[in-house]
Amino acid sequence: MITAEQLYGKLKDIRVGNPLCQFTEQICETLLPTIERIEELKREKNAIILVHNYVAPQILYGVADHTGDSYGLAKKARESTADVILFAAVRFMAETAKILNPGKMVLDPNPDGGCTLADGITAKDVALLRAEFPDHTFVCYINTTAEVKALCDTCVTSSNVYMIMERIDNDKIYFLPDRLMGENVKKYLQAKGVNKEVEVYDGTCYVHEEYQPESVDQVRHNFPGVEILVHPECSPGVVDKADYVGSTSGMLDHVRGSDHESFFLLTECGLTGILESEFPNKQFVGTCTTCRYMKANSLEHILNVLGNPAPRSIIELDPKVQQNALRCVDKMFSYLKD
Ligand code: SF4
């Protein structure tokens, strides 16, 4: 188990966020009793903790068994042999773990953790769209509820959306719910000469839609030589100005392999914090935005839910929804086999 000194070693270089809330050795000491109790409960219950890259650093570095983006964590959930999977992120990710591994108890320490994308479309909306576009293959971003996945043909994540949309064996596709990601994929397909008619739903992530192309120009001007990394949930105008476009795990890998000294990441702040911890000698410039839903996770919530889960923190799915949503998510994995 991690010591206060080791935890401080991981957290001391994280500068994003409120400067008055930076980690000190004393703060790490105060976190330790909760972390120790969570570790005891993990052993007692044969539980694992999956943590998304956007969640607070004391959770990422204090108690996570696996960290990553939604695709990487979905794979970990599918492969897990633990009795209990606690997913510290937002609701749709915990639901995806239950879809993939329905025999496990899946716990959500953040049951009110919405997502402007997942909350922006319902199963009823999809049913109406399917009636309107009967010849289209329906592709849902993983940021959707289990009920929405259950009505779609395949799921995608930010790490594979371009590749799967290109491979789909139909020239008519309906992509939901992220309008900006859909527009980015349309531009990508056009640039590659792939002729597909892509309809796009009008949802957005409130964190990524905020970024403006002019801010990117400003950062390039102020920090010559900076490498700019952009998430595909950003607008096409922002994506056009990027040096690299990819998922959060893709961005981490890119920085790890890059010779550049300074970076500007247009995604949720959590990722910049991870990189500041990992590369204290590199510079991470510009601003970033926090996702209020991801940041609603806390060590205390995790402790309470592992010790004594309230019914609303235990993910339960209608068996038919689970089976149909599994077909949709499995279809995504099948595209990735070749
Ligand atoms: S960052 Fe955006 S897409 Fe991710 S959970 Fe938050 S609102 Fe949803």
Boltz pocket constraint, residues with backbone or C-beta under 6 A from the ligand:
constraints:
  - pocket:
      binder: B
      contacts: [[A, 90], [A, 114], [A, 115], [A, 116], [A, 117], [A, 118], [A, 143], [A, 205], [A, 206], [A, 207], [A, 208], [A, 268], [A, 291], [A, 292], [A, 293], [A, 294]]
      max_distance: 6.0
